[in-house]
């Protein structure tokens, strides 16, 4: 494929991003699996305990195994994973992470879009830090395998992942009243 349009016309910015993403993932996969095909990572998941059984499967995975192609097998269900079950697993798992019953994330108080932040009560679970590491692994695996996740996280978490200093405007999504008060004091 060509990375530049042959006529020199201006390209759609979304198309440029998709090409950069494709090239980046191509280089990553070529680096990790230069001559051989990617191995598979069989995941035997219980649908009733989606988060816990997935967490247990990933606890023993090495960094190399995380790069393998996941093949999801739901316990007690017939089916061959040719991509659909894996896609379903990524989506359902990411939706389950923000379930209030897990006490890992909570909805931001002033978020109208349903953004989520880390729940301060998450330390109720003794393994909460391991679960957050697992969530990070799933997010990285989804990006590596070009899968979608359905998890609206506050911008400050993304900035932390990217090691970008948060700004005052990030507070707007967390607490609108507090943000307005601080802005008023600064002005």
C-alpha positions as a Python dict, from the first residue, in 0.01 Angstrom:
ca = {
    (1, 'X'): (0, 0, 0),
    (2, 'X'): (103, 359, -49),
    (3, 'X'): (137, 585, 252),
    (4, 'X'): (100, 905, 49),
    (5, 'X'): (-170, 980, -201),
    (6, 'X'): (-14, 975, -552),
    (7, 'X'): (-193, 1290, -667),
    (8, 'X'): (-74, 1487, -366),
    (9, 'X'): (-426, 1584, -267),
    (10, 'X'): (-521, 1634, 93),
    (11, 'X'): (-635, 1312, 259),
    (12, 'X'): (-912, 1264, 510),
    (13, 'X'): (-754, 1290, 860),
    (14, 'X'): (-935, 974, 969),
    (15, 'X'): (-784, 785, 677),
    (16, 'X'): (-437, 910, 773),
    (17, 'X'): (-489, 788, 1130),
    (18, 'X'): (-609, 446, 1013),
    (19, 'X'): (-301, 408, 792),
    (20, 'X'): (-70, 502, 1079),
    (21, 'X'): (-250, 257, 1310),
    (22, 'X'): (-227, -20, 1049),
    (23, 'X'): (145, 43, 997),
    (24, 'X'): (211, 53, 1372),
    (25, 'X'): (30, -276, 1435),
    (26, 'X'): (195, -435, 1131),
    (27, 'X'): (540, -342, 1264),
    (28, 'X'): (451, -470, 1614),
    (29, 'X'): (325, -804, 1487),
    (30, 'X'): (618, -845, 1250),
    (31, 'X'): (861, -773, 1535),
    (32, 'X'): (695, -1019, 1772),
    (33, 'X'): (628, -1296, 1521),
    (34, 'X'): (873, -1236, 1237),
    (35, 'X'): (860, -1564, 1049),
    (36, 'X'): (614, -1780, 1233),
    (37, 'X'): (241, -1754, 1274),
    (38, 'X'): (101, -1632, 1606),
    (39, 'X'): (20, -1909, 1851),
    (40, 'X'): (-324, -1933, 2008),
    (41, 'X'): (-414, -1859, 2368),
    (42, 'X'): (-706, -2085, 2462),
    (43, 'X'): (-934, -1915, 2716),
    (44, 'X'): (-1192, -2134, 2892),
    (45, 'X'): (-1440, -1884, 3032),
    (46, 'X'): (-1749, -1926, 3247),
    (47, 'X'): (-2006, -1678, 3124),
    (48, 'X'): (-2166, -1651, 3471),
    (49, 'X'): (-1829, -1552, 3622),
    (50, 'X'): (-1692, -1363, 3322),
    (51, 'X'): (-1455, -1128, 3505),
    (52, 'X'): (-1328, -1377, 3762),
    (53, 'X'): (-1270, -1666, 3520),
    (54, 'X'): (-1097, -1433, 3270),
    (55, 'X'): (-885, -1291, 3552),
    (56, 'X'): (-782, -1642, 3658),
    (57, 'X'): (-683, -1728, 3299),
    (58, 'X'): (-466, -1417, 3264),
    (59, 'X'): (-291, -1445, 3602),
    (60, 'X'): (-63, -1719, 3479),
    (61, 'X'): (8, -1571, 3134),
    (62, 'X'): (357, -1453, 3048),
    (63, 'X'): (419, -1136, 2846),
    (64, 'X'): (481, -1349, 2535),
    (65, 'X'): (156, -1542, 2582),
    (66, 'X'): (-39, -1216, 2599),
    (67, 'X'): (57, -1159, 2235),
    (68, 'X'): (-99, -1486, 2121),
    (69, 'X'): (-433, -1492, 1939),
    (70, 'X'): (-712, -1552, 2194),
    (71, 'X'): (-952, -1839, 2129),
    (72, 'X'): (-1249, -1812, 2363),
    (73, 'X'): (-1434, -2124, 2471),
    (74, 'X'): (-1738, -2062, 2689),
    (75, 'X'): (-1795, -2336, 2946),
    (76, 'X'): (-2100, -2544, 2858),
    (77, 'X'): (-2155, -2382, 2519),
    (78, 'X'): (-2090, -2533, 2180),
    (79, 'X'): (-1916, -2320, 1922),
    (80, 'X'): (-1597, -2255, 1735),
    (81, 'X'): (-1425, -1923, 1783),
    (82, 'X'): (-1352, -1779, 1443),
    (83, 'X'): (-1344, -1425, 1578),
    (84, 'X'): (-1702, -1367, 1689),
    (85, 'X'): (-1670, -1518, 2035),
    (86, 'X'): (-1349, -1325, 2097),
    (87, 'X'): (-1514, -1001, 1991),
    (88, 'X'): (-1810, -1077, 2217),
    (89, 'X'): (-1573, -1161, 2505),
    (90, 'X'): (-1383, -831, 2476),
    (91, 'X'): (-1706, -629, 2466),
    (92, 'X'): (-1882, -813, 2749),
    (93, 'X'): (-1571, -815, 2967),
    (94, 'X'): (-1513, -441, 2925),
    (95, 'X'): (-1879, -372, 3009),
    (96, 'X'): (-1852, -594, 3316),
    (97, 'X'): (-1552, -398, 3447),
    (98, 'X'): (-1769, -92, 3511),
    (99, 'X'): (-2038, -293, 3689),
    (100, 'X'): (-2097, -122, 4028),
    (101, 'X'): (-2107, -463, 4199),
    (102, 'X'): (-1732, -508, 4136),
    (103, 'X'): (-1656, -176, 4309),
    (104, 'X'): (-1370, -103, 4069),
    (105, 'X'): (-1517, 197, 3885),
    (106, 'X'): (-1794, 444, 3953),
    (107, 'X'): (-1969, 693, 3729),
    (108, 'X'): (-1821, 1042, 3749),
    (109, 'X'): (-2059, 1264, 3944),
    (110, 'X'): (-2109, 1528, 3675),
    (111, 'X'): (-2056, 1313, 3369),
    (112, 'X'): (-2353, 1323, 3137),
    (113, 'X'): (-2191, 1072, 2902),
    (114, 'X'): (-2139, 799, 3162),
    (115, 'X'): (-1762, 830, 3203),
    (116, 'X'): (-1615, 621, 3481),
    (117, 'X'): (-1344, 687, 3735),
    (118, 'X'): (-1168, 461, 3983),
    (119, 'X'): (-1389, 395, 4283),
    (120, 'X'): (-1215, 496, 4609),
    (121, 'X'): (-1385, 200, 4778),
    (122, 'X'): (-1211, -47, 4544),
    (123, 'X'): (-968, -143, 4822),
    (124, 'X'): (-1253, -347, 4974),
    (125, 'X'): (-1129, -622, 4745),
    (126, 'X'): (-782, -728, 4861),
    (127, 'X'): (-680, -802, 4502),
    (128, 'X'): (-804, -472, 4355),
    (129, 'X'): (-458, -372, 4231),
    (130, 'X'): (-426, -707, 4051),
    (131, 'X'): (-767, -648, 3894),
    (132, 'X'): (-662, -302, 3772),
    (133, 'X'): (-347, -457, 3623),
    (134, 'X'): (-570, -716, 3455),
    (135, 'X'): (-790, -438, 3314),
    (136, 'X'): (-478, -272, 3174),
    (137, 'X'): (-373, -602, 3016),
    (138, 'X'): (-714, -638, 2853),
    (139, 'X'): (-700, -281, 2720),
    (140, 'X'): (-351, -342, 2578),
    (141, 'X'): (-453, -679, 2434),
    (142, 'X'): (-758, -521, 2269),
    (143, 'X'): (-537, -260, 2103),
    (144, 'X'): (-281, -522, 1998),
    (145, 'X'): (-549, -754, 1854),
    (146, 'X'): (-754, -470, 1697),
    (147, 'X'): (-1058, -542, 1913),
    (148, 'X'): (-1315, -300, 2050),
    (149, 'X'): (-1388, -243, 2416),
    (150, 'X'): (-1690, -62, 2556),
    (151, 'X'): (-1554, 127, 2854),
    (152, 'X'): (-1589, 503, 2895),
    (153, 'X'): (-1308, 612, 3127),
    (154, 'X'): (-1240, 966, 3246),
    (155, 'X'): (-972, 1149, 3055),
    (156, 'X'): (-747, 1175, 3360),
    (157, 'X'): (-697, 796, 3359),
    (158, 'X'): (-594, 804, 2994),
    (159, 'X'): (-358, 1092, 3070),
    (160, 'X'): (-206, 891, 3353),
    (161, 'X'): (-152, 593, 3120),
    (162, 'X'): (14, 822, 2863),
    (163, 'X'): (214, 1000, 3136),
    (164, 'X'): (61, 1339, 3055),
    (165, 'X'): (12, 1590, 3334),
    (166, 'X'): (-361, 1645, 3404),
    (167, 'X'): (-497, 1998, 3377),
    (168, 'X'): (-769, 2191, 3553),
    (169, 'X'): (-1008, 2131, 3265),
    (170, 'X'): (-993, 1755, 3337),
    (171, 'X'): (-1163, 1824, 3668),
    (172, 'X'): (-1475, 1938, 3482),
    (173, 'X'): (-1569, 1577, 3402),
    (174, 'X'): (-1512, 1461, 3756),
    (175, 'X'): (-1686, 1735, 3956),
    (176, 'X'): (-1845, 2025, 3766),
    (177, 'X'): (-1919, 2236, 4077),
    (178, 'X'): (-1567, 2202, 4215),
    (179, 'X'): (-1423, 2286, 3872),
    (180, 'X'): (-1636, 2602, 3844),
    (181, 'X'): (-1539, 2709, 4196),
    (182, 'X'): (-1166, 2669, 4131),
    (183, 'X'): (-1193, 2845, 3796),
    (184, 'X'): (-1381, 3134, 3958),
    (185, 'X'): (-1110, 3163, 4227),
    (186, 'X'): (-833, 3167, 3965),
    (187, 'X'): (-1006, 3438, 3762),
}
